[in-house]
Structures are given as C-alpha cells and as structure tokens.
C-alpha cells in the first residue's frame, strides 16, 4: 500500500483540526446543539465537522421527537425528509426530518454547505430511531488534488477510529494505488454510543477528482452486540 502525504499547505491548514480529534470522542448524556468548529473545506476540517455532527446527533442519544430542535445548528432549518430529498411534501405522516442549511438536498450539495443530518423517528422495529449525516463539497484546492485524495483515502480509517473510538468490523481495503481518479470506500464500524452499548455505523467516503468529496455516516438500529462499550 502506498501512503501519500498531504501537501505542506494542507498539513498546515489541518494541523489545528487534527489536534481536536480526541475531543470528538466523548458521548454526552444530554443532547447538545451541533456546532461546526472547523472551516467547511474539502480536507480534514470538513471531515471533522461530519464526525462532530454524527457524534452529537447519532451517537449521544436515541432519536426522539424533540431532538431535532435541540440539535439544530445555527443558521439551519428543520424540514421533512420528503421535502429535503424530493422538493415537495408527500402528504403522509412525517417519519423523518432533516436539519439542513438550505432545506434542499440538491442545494446543500451544490453550495457545498456543511453537513446535513437526517433523523428517523423511533418505531416498534427501530426503538432508537435512525440517523444519517451527509456532506458533499467540491475541492477547495486548484492544485495537488490528487495527493489530497490519496491522503484522505489512506488516512480516513485512522481518523474515524480515533475520533469516534470506533472499531472497524468490515474487512479493510487491501490497498491503494496513488493518483486514482476516484475512490469509493465503504466501511462498517462498532462505535460506543448511548446506553453504554455499541452501535453499528456505516461510513461511505467517495472522492472524485472532477467532483470533490462526499461523506455519509449512518447509524442503523441493528446492534453490534450486547457488550458494554465503557
């Protein structure tokens, strides 16, 4: 496996953000308003914002009816999942809502907005509800995009594991070849979460030279096991 290093300017830009990774690992008993502490750029800083949103929204507590208002970041709005994804209301009972900067998925992605959070309310089949955080942004760099892509692809598992105290449960990738035009990295993790248990979390990182970065983190109801996470 070839390990590419971040360009010097990207290392400098990300150094302060990387030092904050350990702060994301605390699981709180009370809902906290999501705060994006880092500049929303297509590098480690943007990835850290996604980790923070996932920690606060998906891992700290189950989904309840009052959770969206308690989590909503400054400048965001709460819309139904159908309005966010389709642009119109379906008329059926709202089973999921989205915390979004623009209120529209296409606009969120087109404008490179900070991540949005989709919260699916609890049901008998999923008593803890479900949670998804998604972010897409074009590259903020005109040069060295290939090296940044390589670095993100190689280092993502380490970032994820350290930031969220996560243990990968899916098979790791065999390796990478530098200067690929795109990467699509799918992984599953056991992550400490509410109730002192382990939650099953999926991560999809897509890196494309001509499109940018797309990261989605999803907590499902499916448990990892009954062992104590503490």
N, C-alpha and C positions, 0 to 999 in steps of 0.2 A: 504494500500500500504506500503510495507516495503521499507525503504530508506537505501541503503547501502552506507557507506562512503568509499572514496578512501583510500587505504593503505597509511601509513605515507610517504613512499618513493615516491609514486605517487603524494601525496599532495605537497611535496617539489618540485618535478620536474615540476609541473603545476602551482605553485603559481605565478611566474612572468608572465606566459602566461595569466592566468586568469585576472591579473591586466590590461592586454591590451585589454580586450573585448570591453570596451567602445570606443576605438579608431577606431573600425571597422565600426561604425555606420554612419560615415559621407559619404554622397553621393556627389561625385565630379561632376562638370560640364564638366571637361576635362578628356579624357582617361589617365589613369596612368599605367605605366608599373607594372605588378604584381610582388610583392616582397614577398617571403615567410620568414617571420620574425622569425619563430619558428622552432625548430628541428622537423624533419619529423618522429615523433614517434607515435605509436598507443595509444595515450592518448589525452588529451585536446589540446596539442600543435599541433598535426596533424589536429585535427578538426578545430582549429583556422586558419590554413593555407587554409583549404577549404572555410571557411567563408570569408576570405580576397579575395580569388580568385573570389568567387561569387559576392562579393560587387563590385570589380573593373571591372569584365567582364560582369556581368549580370544586375547590378542594377544602375550603374552610367551613362549609356548611351545606346541608341539602337545599334544594330549590323549594322555596315557599312563595306564597302569593305576594308577600311584602318585600321579598328580597330585591327585585329589580329597582325599586325606588331607593333602597338603602345602598345599593351598589353604584348607582348611575354616576359616571364621571362628569365633571364639569363640562358644559357645552354639548352634552349628549341628549338624546331623546329616547323615549320608550315607544316602540311600535310593535304591532303584531308580526309574527314571523311571515305570514302570508303577504302583508303589505311590504315588508322589507325585501322579500325574495321576488314577489310577482308584481308589485306595484299597485295592488288593489286588495280590498278585503274580500274574503270568500263568503262571509256571512255566517259562518259556523262559529261555534264556541272557540274562544281563543285558548289554545292549549300550549302555546309557546310565545314568548315575546323576545324582542331584540333590543339591546342597548346599542345605539348607533349614532355616529356623529351626524350623518346626513339623513338617516331614516330610509335609505335605499341602498341595497347591496351593490348594485352596479355603480352608483355614485361613490360609495365608500371605496370601492376598488379603483375607480377611475381617478379619484382625487388623492389616492394614497393615504387615506385617513388612518388614524390609529385604529387598533383592532376593535371589532365589534364583538358583542357577547350575546349568544342565543341561549335562553333559559327555557327548558321544557318543564312544565309543572308536573308534580307528582301524580301518579296513577296507582291503581292496585298492583299493576305489573311492575311499576318502577316507583316505589315509595319515596326514593330520594330525588326523583326527577333526573333530568339530564342537562348537560351544559357543554357548550361549544364556543371556542374563541377562534376568530379567523382574522387574518391580516394579509393584505397584498399591497405591494408597493414597487414601482419601477426603480431602477438603480439610480442612486443619487450621485454616482460617480461616472465621469466620462471616460476614464481610463482605468486600467487594472481590474476590470470587471471579472475577467477570467480567474484571476488569483483570489479575488474575494469569494467568488462562487466555490472554488476549490476548498478554501479555508472553512467556509461555513459548512460545506458538506462533510468535511472531515471532523470538525470540532463540535458539531451540533449535539451529538450524543453526550459528550462530556459536559457541555453547557447545561443540557436538560437534566442530566443526572445530578449535577452539583447544585443547581438552582432549586430543584424541587425534591431533592433527596430520593430520587427515583431509581428503580432497578429495572433494567430492560428485561422483558420476558419473551420478546420475539427474537428470532435469530438475527444477529448483527450482519451488516453488509460485508461481503467478502473483501472489498477494497475499492479503490477509486483510481481512475486514470486522470491525470491532470489535464486541464483545458478541455473538459467536456462542454458541449453546447448546452446541456441541460442535465439536471439531476432530479429524480423523484424518489424521495426517501420516506418510506412508511415504517413506523415502529410502534410497538405496544409496550407499556410500562406498568409496573406496580408502584403506586405513589402514596405516601402517607396522607390521610385525609381525615375528615370529620369522624367523630366517634372512636378515635384511636384505631381505625382499621386501614386496610389498603384498598385503594380504588384503582380500577382498571382505566388507563388513559391511553388514547391513541394519538399519535403525532404524525402529521404529513407535512414534509418540507419539500417544496418544489422550487427549484432555481433554474431560471431560463435566461440565457444571455440577452435575448431580444425582448423579454417581458418583465423581468425582475424577480422578486422573491414572493412566495405565497406560503404562509404557515398556518396550519389549522391544528388545534389541540382540542380533543373531545373526551369528556368523562361520561361513560355509559353507566347504566345501573348494574351491569354484570360485575360481580365481585371477583377479586383475585383470590381471596381466601379469608378464613376467619381469624388468622393470626393477628396478634396485637402489633400495631405499627410503631409503638413507642419504644 
